[in-house]
Amino acid sequence: MVKAPLKPPPTRGFLSGGIIFRAVAVTTGPAVAGANHGNFFSKHSSQAVQRIENNGKHTFTPNEVQENRLEEKPLVIRICLRIWSMIDRYILEPLFTLRRFLHLLALFAPVAITAPATCFGRRKPDHDNERTGSLWWYRFLVRQMERAGPTFIKLAQWAASRTDIFPNELCHLLSKLHSQVDPHPFKATRRTIEHAFGGRRLEDIFEDLEEQPLGIGAIAQVYKAKLRPDIVLEHFEDLMYDVADRVPTVDSVTVSMPANAHPRDIVAHPRQDQLHLHTTVAIKILHPRVHVIVLRDLKIMKFFAKCLDLIPTVHWLSLPEEVEKFGEMMEDQLDLRIEASNLKQFQRNFENRRTAKFPRPLMQYTTRDMLMEEFIEGVPLKVFLDAARVYGGKRAYDEGKEFDTRIADIGLDSFLHMLIFDNFIHADLHPGNIMIKFYKPGTYNKFRQYLQQMINRPLVDDGTIAVRRLRAVKDDPEAMALELSKLHHEGYQAQLIFIDAGLVTTLNAVNRNNFLELFRALAEFDGYRAGELMVDRCRRPDQVINKEIFALKMQKLILDIKQRTFQLGNVKIEGLLHSVMQMVREHHVKLEGDFVNVVISILLLEGIGRQLNPDLDLFKSALPILRDLGTRDAGRAAIEGVKDIRGSGGAWIKVWVLLEARKWATIQRRETDWENML
């Protein structure tokens, strides 16, 4: 049987998961609502479109797609579609939104009625001194949000990061909320994939596709599949660098170099007749109709946010602005091409860093509703955290402890690189989005690769086998300890894999300076000045309560740290930033969401890192990076005579100098103490 030539996926429109007016014929009116309406996402859509990489092709906005498709139809059909669109917009959609509103009202009215319970009960010192009534009400709120569906689950996960607005205990409960979502039917997955491949049958695309999802989230589910090599080779020019490598793995497929290979590809592969294709992929598919559900919920949230904003004591929260920000975040997650674009950017940023890796997206086959990316087999970070917990942070084996320490250092080092060098930060760094892989450094030595390929004995990266060995014993800490010891003696090194890059944070100049003031405050112990600057640069300085007292509290906090210890490495950043966020909340210092995201990422990473390595030192990890920045940017500035170093580099260099001075002073103090003892 001769296979039909593979058609490229539709890339004309922003809504590539189903063209707007073609969808009218096969779905109910509300299914079109998210695209048809002057919708909640309209302000952010142009920015999102600009962020999507599309190989140089023009990306149309939703309105352009609508007009282009409409103009292709006969006049009678165009008139009928316009009438249907008006009925949908002004009659059907308001009715469906009203129904959703009543459902949410039934869920959250009891929450509002029982809110006075927060004023009753005895205080619990081990729960941030909250009352028992408050703790009960927090749990009730979280349970209702879980029942409300994907938008509110995402809202809870977002709110969990805003410790500058909500109480710590509530944020802690919200962070543990997980979606209890049934998988959508496989026929919906089939329809989405076949549409992305231009109508080609699923059986002609994959050698194998597991119908049982690997994971199910609030808005999407993920599958594992294996592409047919001929699919890759038909688009050799576009896809070769996404699925081919000079280093084969135990799962890679070796094929002949295609005749249409570009000379640059032949140079990149000394064995001109061979390619090693890593054809196993992960496929993320959005749930059907999730766009419509989210859009309706956001309209309702926007209405209530405006109502609550009229209450004087709530006005400082800027709820309409926060709902707007949340809507932008949801838009980023509801267009999987944005996540693919983020992965490409991370690929470029981490190109020369072997210790950390991001899956490679296959942009050619990614649409709004489907993301296809390289499948990387790894051990979940949670396995290492659980093992460390069993041993109470003290391993009986040196090799396992060495891996723990290395993993903690790599995680913190990767984050600091994202923050200081790249200003492109993964905004969802929890243990579920980090996996551990293993590799042998010698396998990736370019000279050894060339020699081995010339004698037709290519080096093989058998890190996947190492991962499978660990996964087989992950439920037995003792057996895992023994296996880690073997891997250490065999020369394996740990590598962190970061996944789920739908949310990223990029700090503007103001937010970077705000973050630096906190960082510098620890280095020079000037808490009062840091407090003043945080108030002056917050979103609403006029809403701050007792500015002077806030600055004095910051000063006291930093001085307490100075009096307890002179060594910055002994400072627990987690406790410090929690204290800062509590003061921010009490005094209504409204910080920018991006700034708070960075703070929360530090809290998460330091908490994870200290479980694996109790001696983890944020500042010790930052020093090599700041030294690198100093030698690069200071040298460039000296040569070019530039006063202002790019990207707030000058401010980072000041922090570096302060930390170096503090470290030197600590060493000198230790030497003096030692001499006095003698």
Secondary structure by P-SEA (a helix, b strand, c coil): cccccccccccccccccccccccccccccccccccccccccccaaaaaaaaccccccccccaaaaaaaaaaaccaaaaaaaaaaaaaaaccaaaaaaaaaaaaaaaacaaaaaacccccccccccccccccaaaaaaaaaaaaaaaaccaaaaaaaaaaaaccccccaaaaaaaaacccccccccaaaaaaaaaaaaccccccccccccccccccccccbbbbbbbccaaaaaaaccccccccccccccccbbbbcccccccaaaaaacccccbbbbcccbbbbbcccaaaaaaaaaaaaaaaaaaaaaacccccccaaaaaaaaaaaaaaaaacaaaaaaaaaaaaaaacccccbbbbbbccccccccbbbcbbbbbccaaaaaaaaaaaccccccaaaaaaaaaaaaaaaaaaaaacccccccccccccccbbbbbbbcccccaaaaaaaaaaccccccaaaaaaaaaaaccccaaaaaaaaaaaaaabbbbbbbbccccbbbbbcaaaaaaaaaaaaaaaccaaaaaaaaaaaaccccccccaaaaaaaaaaaaaaaaaaaccccccccaaaaaaaaaaaaaaacccccaaaaaaaaaaaaaaaaaaaacccccccccaaaaaaaaaaaaaaaaaaacccccccaaaaaaaaaaaaaaaaaaaaaaaaaaaaaac
